[in-house]
Amino acid sequence: MSKKPFAATHAGKAPGKHRYGVVGGLGVIAGADLLLKMIGAAQRRPEMRDVGIAFEQRHFDSGPSIADESYNPSRRKFYVYDTLKEMEARGIDTALVPCFVSHTFLREITPELDIRVISLFDALRDWLAREHPALRTIGVLTSTYVQKSGIFERELGARYAIVYPDAAVQSDKLMRAIYGPSGIRAGHHGGECVELLAEACHCLVTRGAQLIVPGLSEVPVLIDSLRSLVAVPVVDSNLVYAEYALGCEAAPPLREFKLGVVGGVGPAATVDFMHKVVRLTGAARDQDHIKMMVEQNPQIPDRTANLIGSGADPTIALLATCKQLEAGGAHAVAIPCNTAHAFVDRIQPYLSIPIVNMLSEVVQHIRAQMPAVSRVGLLATSGTVASGVYREVAEAAGLQLLVPDAAVQELIMQAIYGERGVKAGFTSGLCSEHLATAIRHLAEQGAEVIILGCTELPLIAIDVAVGQAVALLDPTEILAARCVALASESAAIPRHDSGKMPPLA
């Protein structure tokens, strides 16, 4: 299956109406410099003077402070991810990460977020194209780690030739200016560190640089002192980043479709549903499969007991389970339980994500794949039969629904709930005999196709001859196929402002 990313949206928001967050702590001085320049940029635009900007800075120990070739960014990854998730939880929708090292791994993080993260490289690319359209060669001042990562070549190399200081200048001048005892990170804003940076810039000019881009967010802190010492323009990358973030409507985060599954109704049926989703997904590798989040809640009160007797109402438990899935980032919910669909209309209005209606999908499947069929048999729990939910959707589609008489319906209940029924872990023997009897019974009444309308019924083994005598439909399989199709189609479906899918047709 060729999956498309699921794009969240901030539709309807004008530039400057976002709630902004700046991830600080990655370089204390650099983060403060970006914040100051972002506030200044907002003040220069009357329509944005009341914009909200949150600055999140906590103690962050990244291990060895110098970002050399052997630097391990793992702790930085966790820090950035945790900070962005906390911002997301506070309702911040647009974030800036003023750190070039962090941009080497942002693509690993952003698919797991609903917050929009503005790219430093998008800002630079936009500014360079507008301000220097004839530019061909740029010099880059960045850490050895970022240089070796190749991110500047990947992000800007298609349009510009990228040059760096030679190895000796890189280590003895540039890295010392940032990380050395008299460097910017040690709190020095003049003297030796400015001279060292100027020497690194001179090296870039001799290598053909027409303009210098700081790939270290500390360099712009000294931009005014540095520019007077360099023969070519030096970009204030922090200012460019701030102005771009405030003025653009950059692409929203791209999210892979995530399916929420209400599990435990029943437990074996949940596993069967997931197995069918996996089997029906055309995948060549693990990453091609659909994200699924399962809330396994076997304590949801029995649906049939409520519909035909005095059993506890499962509505709130079903809604709470769906809410957990919604909170976990699911874009749609599947409930692999036919009887539970008697409660779907009650809970759908309280969700901002759609429940994929298994019953409607089954009837649509019959109409699309079996257009000549007019008489449909239903084998299901007494609760499903009594609720009339299948009858409503079948008759609306012009189908006559046939159900067993009382004696045969009791056999179906025994096959499902009996001591040797499928919910007790049996899939052959007495439950198979009862199911075969019920299938023959509906076939004799004229059923042209029979819906196995309890998600446990397809788990029961039946004789091959019985299965060939009349077409049997597995609603779990049909629901799984629809969810796989929905994941594939998701990028083309319009979204609400919440970033969730609209109700399914």
C-alpha positions in Angstrom: 0.0 0.0 0.0 1.3 3.5 -0.8 0.5 5.4 2.3 0.1 9.2 2.2 0.9 11.5 5.1 -2.1 12.7 7.1 -1.8 16.5 7.3 -3.1 18.2 10.4 -4.3 21.8 9.7 -4.6 25.2 11.3 -7.1 26.3 8.7 -8.6 29.7 9.2 -5.6 31.1 11.1 -4.1 34.3 9.7 -0.3 34.9 9.9 0.5 36.0 13.5 -2.5 34.4 15.0 -0.7 31.3 16.0 0.5 30.6 19.5 4.3 30.4 19.2 6.8 28.5 21.3 10.6 28.8 21.3 12.6 25.8 22.5 15.3 27.2 24.6 18.2 25.6 26.5 19.9 24.1 23.4 22.2 27.1 23.5 21.2 29.4 26.3 22.5 32.6 24.6 21.3 31.6 21.1 17.8 30.9 22.4 17.6 34.2 24.2 18.9 36.0 21.1 16.2 34.4 18.9 13.5 35.3 21.4 14.6 38.9 21.6 14.7 39.2 17.8 11.3 37.5 17.4 9.7 40.0 19.9 11.3 42.9 18.0 10.1 41.5 14.7 6.6 41.2 16.1 6.7 44.8 17.4 7.6 46.1 14.0 4.4 44.6 12.6 1.3 46.4 14.1 -1.0 43.4 13.4 1.3 41.2 15.5 2.1 43.2 18.5 -0.2 41.2 20.7 1.2 37.8 19.5 1.9 35.3 22.2 5.4 33.8 22.4 6.2 31.2 25.0 9.9 30.5 25.8 10.6 27.1 27.3 14.1 26.7 28.8 15.1 24.0 31.3 18.3 22.6 32.4 19.7 20.5 29.6 22.9 18.4 30.0 23.9 17.4 26.5 27.0 15.6 27.6 30.2 16.9 26.0 29.4 20.5 24.9 31.5 20.6 21.8 29.5 19.4 18.7 32.5 17.6 17.1 32.4 14.7 14.7 31.9 12.2 17.4 29.0 14.0 19.1 26.0 11.9 20.2 22.8 13.9 20.0 20.6 11.3 21.7 19.9 13.3 24.9 19.3 16.4 22.8 16.6 14.4 20.8 14.8 13.5 24.0 15.0 17.1 25.3 13.6 18.6 22.1 10.8 16.0 21.8 9.7 16.3 25.4 9.7 20.1 25.2 7.7 20.2 22.0 5.2 17.7 23.4 4.7 19.9 26.5 4.2 22.9 24.3 1.6 20.9 22.2 -0.2 20.0 25.4 -0.4 23.7 26.4 -2.1 24.6 23.1 1.0 26.1 21.4 0.6 25.3 17.7 3.8 26.7 16.1 7.3 26.0 17.4 10.8 27.2 16.7 14.0 25.2 17.4 17.0 27.6 17.3 19.6 24.9 17.0 21.2 23.5 13.8 22.2 20.3 15.5 18.6 19.6 16.4 17.6 20.2 12.7 19.7 17.2 11.8 17.1 14.9 13.6 13.9 17.0 13.4 12.5 14.8 10.7 12.6 11.9 13.2 10.5 13.9 15.7 7.9 15.9 13.7 5.9 12.8 12.5 5.1 12.2 16.2 3.8 15.7 16.9 0.7 17.7 16.2 2.5 21.0 16.7 3.9 22.7 13.6 7.7 23.1 13.8 9.2 25.8 11.6 12.3 24.8 9.7 15.4 27.0 10.0 16.3 25.8 6.5 12.9 26.8 5.0 13.6 30.3 6.5 17.1 30.5 5.0 16.0 29.1 1.6 13.2 31.7 1.4 15.4 34.6 2.5 18.3 33.8 0.2 16.0 33.4 -2.9 14.4 36.8 -2.2 17.4 38.9 -1.1 20.1 37.3 -3.2 18.6 35.8 -6.3 21.9 35.7 -8.2 23.8 34.0 -5.4 25.7 30.9 -6.3 28.2 30.1 -3.5 27.6 30.3 0.2 30.1 29.8 3.0 28.8 28.1 6.1 30.0 28.5 9.7 28.7 25.4 11.5 29.9 22.8 14.0 31.9 19.8 12.8 29.0 17.5 13.6 26.5 19.5 11.5 29.0 19.8 8.7 29.6 16.0 8.6 25.8 15.4 8.7 25.5 16.9 5.2 22.3 18.7 6.1 23.4 21.9 4.4 24.0 20.0 1.2 20.6 18.3 1.5 18.7 21.5 2.2 20.5 24.1 0.2 22.9 22.2 -2.1 20.5 21.9 -5.0 20.7 25.7 -5.6 24.0 26.7 -4.1 27.6 25.5 -3.9 28.4 25.1 -0.2 31.9 25.8 1.2 33.3 25.3 4.7 36.5 26.5 6.4 39.4 24.2 5.9 40.0 21.6 8.6 42.5 23.6 10.6 40.4 26.7 10.7 37.3 24.7 11.5 38.9 23.2 14.6 41.3 25.9 15.8 39.3 29.0 15.0 35.6 28.4 14.5 35.0 25.7 17.1 37.2 27.5 19.6 35.2 30.7 19.0 32.0 29.0 20.1 33.0 26.3 22.5 36.4 27.4 23.8 37.1 29.0 27.2 36.9 32.5 25.7 34.0 31.4 23.4 30.5 32.6 23.1 29.1 29.7 25.0 31.3 30.6 27.9 29.6 34.1 28.0 32.1 36.1 25.9 30.7 38.5 23.3 33.9 40.2 22.1 37.6 40.1 21.9 39.1 36.7 20.9 35.9 35.0 19.9 35.0 37.8 17.4 38.5 37.7 16.0 38.4 33.9 15.6 35.0 34.1 13.8 36.4 36.8 11.5 39.3 34.6 10.6 36.9 31.7 9.8 34.9 34.0 7.6 38.0 35.2 5.8 38.8 31.5 5.0 35.4 31.1 3.5 35.8 34.2 1.3 39.1 32.9 0.0 37.3 29.7 -0.9 34.8 31.6 -3.0 31.9 32.4 -0.6 29.8 35.3 -1.8 27.8 35.3 1.4 28.2 33.6 4.8 25.4 31.7 6.6 25.9 31.0 10.3 25.0 27.4 10.9 25.6 27.9 14.6 22.8 29.9 16.3 25.4 31.6 18.6 27.1 33.4 15.8 24.2 35.9 15.2 24.7 37.1 18.8 27.8 38.9 17.6 26.5 39.8 14.1 27.0 43.5 14.4 30.7 43.2 15.5 31.4 40.5 12.9 29.9 42.2 9.8 32.3 45.1 10.0 35.3 42.7 9.8 34.1 40.5 6.8 34.3 41.4 3.1 31.0 39.7 2.2 27.5 39.8 3.8 26.9 37.7 6.9 23.3 36.6 7.4 21.6 37.0 10.8 20.1 33.6 10.7 18.3 34.1 14.0 16.5 37.2 12.7 15.7 35.5 9.4 14.2 32.6 11.3 12.2 34.9 13.6 10.7 37.0 10.7 10.0 33.9 8.6 8.1 32.2 11.4 6.0 35.2 12.1 5.2 36.0 8.5 4.6 32.6 6.9 1.9 30.0 6.8 4.3 27.1 6.4 3.1 23.6 5.7 1.4 22.1 8.7 2.8 18.9 10.2 2.5 15.8 8.1 1.1 12.9 10.1 0.7 9.3 9.2 -2.8 8.1 9.6 -3.4 6.5 12.9 -6.3 4.1 13.5 -7.8 3.8 17.0 -9.2 0.4 17.9 -11.7 -0.2 20.7 -10.4 -3.5 22.0 -11.8 -6.1 24.3 -15.2 -6.3 22.8 -14.3 -9.2 22.7 -10.6 -9.7 23.1 -10.2 -12.5 20.5 -12.1 -10.4 17.9 -9.8 -7.5 18.5 -6.7 -9.6 17.7 -8.5 -11.0 14.6 -9.3 -7.5 13.4 -5.7 -6.4 13.7 -4.5 -9.5 12.0 -6.8 -8.8 9.1 -5.7 -5.1 8.9 -2.1 -6.3 8.7 -2.9 -9.0 6.1 -4.9 -6.6 3.9 -2.2 -3.9 3.9 0.0 -4.1 0.8 3.4 -3.6 2.6 7.0 -4.4 1.6 8.4 -3.5 5.0 7.3 -2.8 8.6 7.1 1.0 8.0 4.4 0.5 5.2 1.9 -0.8 7.7 -0.8 1.4 9.4 -0.3 2.9 12.8 -2.8 1.4 15.2 -3.5 2.4 18.8 -5.6 -0.2 20.7 -7.4 0.6 23.9 -8.0 -2.9 25.2 -10.9 -2.6 27.6 -12.6 -5.9 28.3 -14.4 -4.3 31.3 -16.8 -2.5 28.9 -20.2 -3.8 30.1 -21.7 -6.5 27.9 -23.6 -4.9 25.0 -26.1 -7.7 24.5 -27.0 -8.0 28.2 -27.9 -4.3 28.2 -29.9 -4.5 24.9 -32.1 -7.5 25.9 -32.1 -7.3 29.7 -31.1 -5.3 32.6 -27.3 -5.3 32.1 -25.2 -2.2 32.7 -25.3 0.5 30.0 -21.9 0.4 28.1 -22.4 3.8 26.5 -20.1 5.8 28.8 -17.4 3.1 28.8 -17.4 3.0 25.0 -17.3 6.8 24.8 -14.4 6.9 27.4 -12.5 4.3 25.4 -13.0 6.3 22.2 -11.9 9.5 24.0 -8.7 7.8 25.0 -8.0 7.0 21.4 -8.9 10.5 20.4 -6.5 11.9 23.0 -3.8 9.5 21.7 -3.9 11.1 18.2 -6.1 8.6 16.4 -7.7 10.0 13.3 -10.6 7.4 13.1 -12.0 4.7 15.4 -12.8 1.1 14.5 -15.0 -1.0 16.9 -14.7 -4.7 16.0 -18.0 -5.5 17.7 -21.3 -5.6 15.8 -23.4 -5.2 18.9 -21.5 -2.2 20.1 -22.7 -0.4 16.9 -26.1 -0.1 18.5 -24.5 2.6 20.7 -22.5 4.4 18.0 -25.1 7.1 17.2 -25.2 8.0 20.9 -21.4 8.6 21.2 -20.4 9.9 17.8 -21.6 13.5 18.6 -19.2 13.7 21.5 -16.1 12.9 19.4 -14.2 15.0 16.9 -13.0 11.9 15.0 -15.3 9.5 13.1 -16.2 6.0 14.0 -16.0 3.8 10.9 -19.4 2.1 10.9 -18.9 -1.6 10.4 -22.6 -2.2 9.7 -22.9 0.4 7.0 -19.7 -0.9 5.4 -21.1 -4.4 5.3 -24.3 -3.3 3.5 -22.4 -1.1 1.1 -20.2 -4.1 0.3 -23.2 -6.2 -0.5 -24.6 -3.5 -2.7 -21.3 -2.9 -4.5 -20.1 -6.5 -4.8 -23.4 -8.5 -5.0 -25.9 -6.2 -6.8 -28.3 -9.0 -7.6 -28.8 -10.0 -3.9 -32.0 -9.0 -2.3 -32.4 -11.4 0.7 -29.7 -11.2 3.4 -29.5 -13.4 6.4 -28.1 -12.2 9.8 -26.5 -14.3 12.4 -25.7 -12.2 15.4 -26.2 -11.8 19.2 -29.7 -11.4 20.4 -28.8 -7.8 21.3 -27.8 -6.9 17.8 -30.9 -8.5 16.4 -33.2 -6.8 19.0 -31.6 -3.4 18.4 -32.6 -3.4 14.8 -29.4 -1.6 13.7 -28.7 -4.1 10.9 -32.3 -4.1 9.8 -32.3 -0.3 9.5 -29.2 0.0 7.3 -30.3 -3.1 5.2 -33.8 -1.9 4.5 -32.5 1.6 3.7 -30.4 -0.1 1.0 -33.4 -2.0 -0.3 -32.4 -5.4 1.2 -34.7 -7.8 3.0 -33.1 -9.0 6.3 -33.8 -12.5 7.5 -33.0 -13.6 11.1 -33.3 -17.0 12.7 -36.4 -18.2 14.6 -36.2 -18.2 18.5 -34.8 -21.8 18.8 -32.0 -21.3 16.2 -31.2 -17.9 17.7 -30.6 -19.6 21.0 -28.2 -21.9 19.3 -26.2 -18.9 18.0 -26.2 -17.5 21.6 -24.8 -20.8 22.8 -22.2 -20.8 20.1 -21.0 -17.3 21.3 -21.7 -17.3 25.0 -22.1 -20.9 26.0 -19.8 -23.0 28.2 -18.2 -24.4 25.0 -18.8 -21.2 23.0 -16.2 -19.0 21.2 -16.1 -16.4 24.0 -14.9 -19.2 26.3 -12.1 -20.0 23.9 -13.7 -22.8 21.8 -13.6 -22.6 18.0 -14.7 -26.1 17.1 -17.0 -28.8 18.4 -20.4 -27.8 19.7 -20.1 -24.1 18.7 -19.3 -25.3 15.1 -22.4 -27.5 15.0 -24.6 -24.7 16.3 -23.3 -22.3 13.7 -23.7 -24.8 10.9 -27.3 -25.4 11.9 -28.0 -21.7 11.9 -26.4 -21.2 8.4 -28.5 -24.0 6.9 -31.6 -22.6 8.6 -31.2 -19.2 7.0 -30.3 -20.7 3.6 -33.5 -22.7 3.7 -35.4 -19.4 4.3 -34.0 -18.0 1.1 -31.0 -16.1 2.3 -28.7 -15.5 -0.7 -25.8 -14.2 1.6 -25.4 -14.5 5.3 -23.7 -11.9 7.5 -21.7 -13.4 10.4 -22.8 -10.4 12.5 -20.9 -11.1 15.6 -17.1 -10.6 15.4 -16.5 -13.9 17.2 -18.5 -16.0 14.7 -15.9 -15.9 11.9 -13.5 -17.4 14.4 -15.5 -20.6 14.6 -14.5 -23.4 12.2 -17.2 -24.7 9.9 -17.4 -27.6 7.5 -16.3 -26.7 4.0 -19.5 -27.9 2.5 -21.6 -25.6 4.8 -19.4 -22.6 3.9 -19.8 -23.3 0.2 -23.6 -23.7 0.2 -24.2 -20.0 0.7 -22.0 -16.9 0.7 -20.8 -15.9 4.1 -19.7 -12.3 4.9 -17.2 -11.5 7.6 -17.9 -7.9 8.9 -14.5 -7.9 10.5 -12.8 -8.4 7.2 -14.9 -5.7 5.6 -14.2 -3.2 8.4 -10.5 -4.0 8.1 -10.5 -3.5 4.4 -12.3 -0.1 4.8 -9.7 1.0 7.4 -6.8 0.1 5.1 -8.5 2.0 2.3 -9.1 5.0 4.5 -5.4 5.1 5.6 -4.4 5.1 1.9 -6.9 7.9 1.0 -6.4 10.0 4.1 -4.3 12.8 2.6 -7.1 13.8 0.3 -9.8 14.0 2.9 -10.7 17.6 4.1 -10.0 18.4 7.8 -11.7 20.5 10.5 -9.7 23.2 12.3 -9.0 20.6 14.9 -6.8 18.7 12.5 -9.2 15.7 12.7 -11.1 14.0 9.9 -14.7 15.0 9.2 -17.4 12.4 9.8 -17.3 9.6 7.2 -20.0 9.5 4.6 
